């Protein structure tokens, strides 16, 4: 059976519809969205293109079952998540194939995302039974203070194309655990993984209407329509900062709770005392995960001058040796970018740096042929005002600049509107503590190229957004607090 035949088997037309109120239904006007294979630009399949009426119907379904779902025992909600974790793990190969076909990442990396994404279901299955308030004496005496935690209510989740499973489970997991219903709008480029996940959650016993999925090309229309409805109480978005700002503005009308996981411009600092073997290994992880199409991707490499040449040479050797090709082929390490627009954007960033005097140690030019490919690229002598340094580059490009002092490194790292993730390699414990206090970032990896972990709070500061996903903090985003004043017994 070919890859495309397996895709049709996993997602027949009946499962490429909208999931509303527990039923798979076509779009109200019958429209469809083509899903493109980024490896060659061909049409993989299609899905329903939901209308605004479909979006309203999905919210209606979520609102209808919200009271009953909120009243469901926490243990029952946790067990549903636990069963979902088992099903996602069991179907890891299927999910990885679907993800690789629609998004482009190599199968091995897609399996890694399945493992990561499934863990949010397991983590929040355990958190569902740990929602609690507090009881205390009034410090002034004479009464008691009681707090009660309640689900926020119906939610809207807008997920991105780059991690189509994990960015879904990172929102869906805590919402289910907290007792919230939801409407999910996956990215139009990568809707298939979410549709497959929706089927697995239903198989795990999630009641009809708790999770509703609307695939659509009219993301702006869907969000503005649902966010104007006072019944929607929470919005969680992962995507670009400009879109996030518009959603925050829209949320003001109904004062909805919002979580925004937005853009990044992560610095990767290498100090002269670092273990260079570990630093290069970490750089490969931080830069090349998901072909560089990650908000946590190392975007700027700041290397202390005495080790800059050696680090650049070694990184270029490693990146230049990566095998680029279709994600489903054996041995491929770097798949295509998501679409032609992404390739053009990455090429423009590299061309700008080269025009300003930077040099490419490897890569630096588009790949001829079908598909949306760009080769792994290492740039040196990159000016501080180049787009490769100042803007988020969603692709396999590593621009390297140098610094001479710790203060200069911190100043360069903080010289951005973003503050999602940062990485630093050093063997100096005191410096590690200073970096943790002085770097303007929501997450910091010390001597590691990976910061994401379902047990840790994921999120940023400044233009990278607010709110946290994962960790103990993740479920707090889906809970309101009621304070009850009681007379003394």
N, C-alpha and C positions, 0 to 999 in steps of 0.2 A: 504494500500500500504506500503510495507517495505521500509526501508531507501534506499536500493540498487535499488529498483524499482523506487523510486522517483529520484534517481541520473540518471538513464537511461532516465527517462522522461525529466529531465532538460537538460541533455547533451546527446542526441542521437548521433549515430556515425557521423552524418553530422556535428555536432558541436564539435567533438573531432578531428578535422583536423587542418590544418594550416590556419590562416587568412591572406591572401595576396591580396592586392589590392581590398579589399571588398568582396572577395570570399573565401569560405571554401573549401580548396583543400587538397588532400592527399599528403604525402611526395613523393618526386620524385621517390624514390625506393620502395614505399609502406610499408616501415618499421613502426613498432609500438613500443611504450614504455608501459610497464605494470605500472600501478599506484597501489601501495601497501597500504592496510589498516593497519596502525601501531598498531591497537588494537589487531589484531590476525595474522598479517603477510600474509593474503590472498590477492589475486588480486582483486581489486575493479573494474577496467576497464582498458582500454588502450587508448592512444592518438597517433597521428602521430609523428614519429621520423624524424624530418626535417633534410635534407642534407645541405651541403654547397651551392649547387645550389639553394635550397629553400631559404636560407638566402640571397643570392645575389638577388633573385627575390623579396624578401620582401624589400630590400633596394632600388631596382629599382622602386618599387611601391611608396615608401616614397619619393624618389627623384622626381618622375614624378609629384606628386601633391603639392610639396613644394611651388612653386611660387604662385599657386592659393590659397593655404591655408594661406600663409603669407599675402596675399592681402585681405583675408576675414575680414569683419568688426569686431572689437573687441567685440562689443555688441553681434554679432551673435555667436562668439566663446564662450562668457560667457553664452549665453542662452543654448547652447548645453550642457555645463557643468552643468548648473542648472537643465536641464531636466534629465541628467544622475544622478545627486544627488537624484532626486525624484524617478527614477527607481530603483536605488540601495536600497534606503530606503524601497520602496514598496516590493522589492524582498529580504528583509533582512533574512527572514526565509530560503529561498532557498539557498542564499549565505552562511549562517551560517552552514547549513547542509552539503553542499559540502565541505566547509572548514574543518569542524569537521571530516568528513569521510576520507579525504585525508591527513590531517595534524595531527589529533588526539585531538585537544583541545576540552574541553567541549562546548556544544552548547551555554550555557550562555556566555561564554567567546568569542566564535566566533561571537555572536550577538554584543558584545561590540566592536569587531574589525570592524564589518560592520558599526556601528555608527561612529567610529573613521575614518575609511577609506573614508566613504561617505563625511565626513566634508571637506576633501581636495578638493573634487569636488566643493562643495559650496563655500569654501574660494576662490579658484582660479577663480570661475565664477565671483566673485566680483573684483578680481585683474585684470582680462582681460581688463577692461575699464580704468585702472589706470596706463597704461604704458605711460610714458611721458619723454621727454627730457628737455632741458632748453635753455633759451635765455638770454644773458647777454652782457653788454658792455665790450669791451676789457679794462682791468684796465689801460692800457697805452693810451687809446683813439684811435680814428680813425677807428675802425672796430667793428664788432659784432661777438659774438661766439654763434653758434647754435649746439646743440647735438640732434641726432636722435637715437631712440632705434629700433632695428630690431631683428627678430628671428634668433637664431644661425643657424638653419637649421636642417637637418635630424639627429635624435638621436638614440642611442642604449641604451636600458634599460635592465639591468640584475638584476632580482629580486630574493630574497631568498625564502626558503620554510617556514620560521617560521611565517611570516605575509603575506600570499599570496594575500590578497586584499589590505591592507593598504600600503604595500611597492610598490604596483603598482600605486594606485591612487596618492600617494605622488610624483611620478615622472610624471605620465600621466597628472594630473591636471594642473601643471604649464606649461608643454609643449604645451598642447592644448591652454591654455590662451595666451601664448606668440606667437603662430602661427608656432610651430614646428611640423613636422611629425616624425614618430618614428617606430622602430622595437623593440618589447618587447620579451625577452627570459626569460620566467618564469622558476623556478627551476623544474627539471625533476621529483622530488618527489611530487610536488604539482602544476601541470599545470591546474587543472580543474577550480579552482576559477578564474584564469585569462581568460580562455576561456569563462566562463559564463559572466564575466565582459565585454569582447570584444563584445559579442552579445548585451548587454544592451547599450553600447556606440553607437553601430550602430543604435539601436532602438531610441536612443536620437537624431539621426540626424548627427552623425559624418560622414563626407564624406569618401567614399571609398579611401583607401590608406593612410589616415592620421595615423591610427593605424594598425600595422601589427604584428601578433603574430606567433612566430616560436618556437614550442616545440621541444626539441632535447636533446639527451644525450651527444652530442658533444659540450659542452659549450665552451671549449677552442678553438676548430676549428672554431666555429661560430664567436667568438669575434675576433680572429686573422684575419680571412678572412675579416670581415666587417671593422675592424679598419685599415686595409691596404688600404682601399678604400678612396681616397681623398674627395669623396662626403659626407662621414659621418663626421659631425662636432662636435658631442657632445656624451659623454659616461657617464652614471650614473650607478653606481654599489653599491649594498648593499650586503655585505658578509664578508668573512674572510680577514684579513690583508695580508697574503701571496698572495692570488689571486689578491687583490687590487693592490699590488705592481707590479705584472706582467702586469696588465692592464695599469697602469700608464706608465710603460716602453714601452708598445706597442703603446700608444697614442703619443709618441714622434715622430714617423715616419711621421705622418700627422699633428702634433701639434693640436690635438683635445682638446676641452674643456672637462674637467673631473670633476665629483663629486664622492667622495669616502666616503661612510658611512661604516666603517669597524668595527673591533672587539672592545671589551670593557673589562674592568676589574674593574667595578664600586665599589668604596668603599662606605660603609654605616656607617657613624659615629654617635655614640650615646654618648653624653656628660652627665655628672652626673646631670646636671640641667634640662635634658629633661623630658618631660611628657612621662613616660614609656608606658602608654596606647597608646598614639599616635605613639610612636616609634615602638611598636610591630605591631600595625595596619599597619604602613607604611612599616615595614619590610616584612609583608605578601604580600603586593602589589608589592613591589620592587623585591622580590625574586620569588614569585610564579606565577606572571603573565606569561602565556604561558608555564607553567611547568618549568620556569627558562630558557627556550630557547629564550632568548632575549638579544640583545647586550647591552641594558640598564639595564639588570638584576643586582641587587645587588650581587656582587660576593665575596666581603670581608666585614665582619662585624667587625668594629673596635669600641670597647666599653670601655668607661672609667672604670677603675678598680672598683670603689665603687658600680657600678650598674651592673657589668658584669654578676654575677651569677644570679641575678633576671631576667635580660633581657633574658639570655640563657634559663632559666627554662621556662619562659612564652612563648618564641618563640617555644621551643620544644613541649610544650603542644598544641599550636595552629597548628603547622605543623603536629604533630603526629595524630591529629584528622581529618585531611583532608581525604575525601573519594577518593580513587584511582580506576579508571576503564575506561571502554569504554566511550568516550566523548559524545555519543548520549544517554546514559542511564540517567534516572532522578536522580538528586541529586549528580552526580559525580562532583568533584571539581578539580581533577588532572587526566589528560589523559595520554596516552603513549608518550614516546619520539618518534622522527621521524623514527628511524630505529635501527637495532641491533648495528651498529657502534657507534651510540650515547650512547646507554646503556653501551657498553664496555668502552667508553671514560669516562663517569661519574663514573663507577665502579672503574676504574683505579685511578682516582683522589681521591676518598674516601679511597681506599685501601692504597694508598701512604700516606695519612694523618694518618690513623690508625697505619701504620707501623712505623711512626715517633713519635708516642706517643699520638696522638689525641684520644679523646673519642667521641663516638656517643651517644647523648642524645635521639635521635630517628632515626629510619631508619638505613642506613649504609650497607644494604645487598640487593642484587638483589631479585626481586619478581619472584617466580616460576610460570610457566604456559606460555600460549601463549601470544604473543604481546610484545611490547618493553617498558616495564614499569620499573621505578625505584622509590622507595618510597621517600617522602620528608625526608630530612636528616639534622640534626643539629649536627655540630662538635664543640667541645671545646678543649682547650689546643692545638691549631693548631700551629705548628712551622712556623716561618716567611718564611722558604725556602720550605715549602710544595707546591705541585702543586696546591692545592686548593686555595692558596694565590697568587701564582705567575702567574698562567695561567687562561685563561677564561674557566669557567666551564659552559657548556650549559646544565644545568639540575637543579633539585630541591635540591641543596646542599647549606647549609648556614654554612661556617666556621667562627668561632668567635675567635678573638684575642683581647687582651686588650692593653690600653695605660694609661699613668698617667698624661701627660701634653698636652696642645693644640698643642704645637710645635711638639711633638712626633706624635700626630694624623695626622697632616698635612704631616709630613715627610713620615709616613707609607702610607698615601693615595696617595702621589705622587710617591711612589717607584714602578712604573710600566711604561712600554713603552706606555700604552694606556691612553687615556684621553677623553672618550666619555661622560659619566655621572657620577655624584657623588650625594650622599644624606647625609644630616646632620640633626640631631635633637638636638636642643638647644633652650633655652628661652632667650639667651643673644644676644641682637641686635648688639652690637659691635663685638661680635665673628662672627655673621653672615656676617657682612661686611668684616671682615678679611678673612673668608673662601672664599668668593666670589673673593677676590683679590689674594689669595695665592694658592688655589687648581688649579691644572693643568687639567682643564676639559672644555669641550664645553658646558655642561649643569649641573646645580646644583639645586637639590630639597631641599628646607629648610622646615622641618617639614611636608613633603609629600613624599609618595612613588611612585608618578607618575610625570614624567616631560614632557612626550610627549603631544603635543597640536598642532593641525593644524595651529593655529594662531601664533605659536612660531617657531623660527629657530632651526631646529634639525640638529646636527652635532657635530663633535669632533675635538680634536687637537692631536698632536703627531701621534702615530701609529693607531689612530682611524679615521684618514682620514682628509678630507677638503671639503669645500663646505657646503652649508646649504639647507635643504629641509623644506618647510613650512614657515609660516610667510611672512612678506613683502619681506624678503630676498630670499625666495624660487624661485620667478619668475626671479630674476636677473641672475640665473644660465643659463637661456635660452635666454638671450638677449645680442646682441652685441651693441656697441656704435659707431656711426659715428659722427665725429666732422666736422662741416662746418664753414669755415672762410668766413665772409661776409664783404664787404666794408660798411662804414657808409652810411646811406641813405642821 
